[in-house]
Amino acid sequence: MFCFLAGNPGLAGYYRTFIQALYCGLNQQYPVWVVSHAGHCKPPSGMEMIEDTDIKELEDVFGLNGQVEHKLNFLKKNVSKDIKLVLIAHSIGCYITLEMMKRASELQVLRSVLLFPTIERMAQSPQGKLMTPLLCKLRYALYMPVYLLSFLPEGVKASLVRFALRGMKTCDESSITTSINLFSVDCIANILYMASQEMMKVVERDSTTIKQNLKKLIFYYGTGDSWCPQQYYDEIKLDFPDGDIRLCEKGLRHAFVLDASKEMAAMITDWLQDDLTKL
């Protein structure tokens, strides 16, 4: 079974094209699941956003630790203990994946593919230096404009998203429809709160967990990624010379789902051919 762990914003809809392409690339023989982050998407009409009663003892359900427990709880509820897993993660999902492997060593993880992994020094990255003051001190100022925009008709919201992404030659349609969730104050509050925790808590790379699971891990770094710059690739490559640590040669952006989902899915399918015989 394949399970995908999202970046932030952690909405499954952003990865729809990627997941579909991956499923088809695997000849539709293996289930491919993607789990949204808790609190990041609007609940269906008539339902409210609530904390999971099974993990109610957790003080910080929508924080970084709560998101790790949310994914572990999902697997515990829905996946048999003897099922072999291929975990694929993007951005902060890579941090969550390493935490899952650390906390639940009983998981039958065959392989973990970590795409553009934000697993260390996020606040010190070029983008982190820019975003940390906004996320940690000024994020509350964004709530009122989001609240006002939430009353706009869906078509107008979609037009605003298209305008925001106008600089891209091609843009995945699912990214536009999914982005309408970002006009919800509840969703944006949880997204920004989790992001603020990323800046504060994702500091040291967990080299111990990486070393213990090195043969199961594939890392894929970008050449112009302002969240995990090439310097981070160079250093982890130096620390783990025997690891499967790759540097993007295609110029893909950190948010690859915006315009390169099918290309990424094809690459991953190729990487995992040997593992498929073990599933």
Order of alpha helices (4+ residues) and beta strands (2+ residues): beta-alpha-beta-alpha-beta-alpha-beta-alpha-alpha-alpha-alpha-alpha-alpha-beta-alpha-beta-alpha-alpha
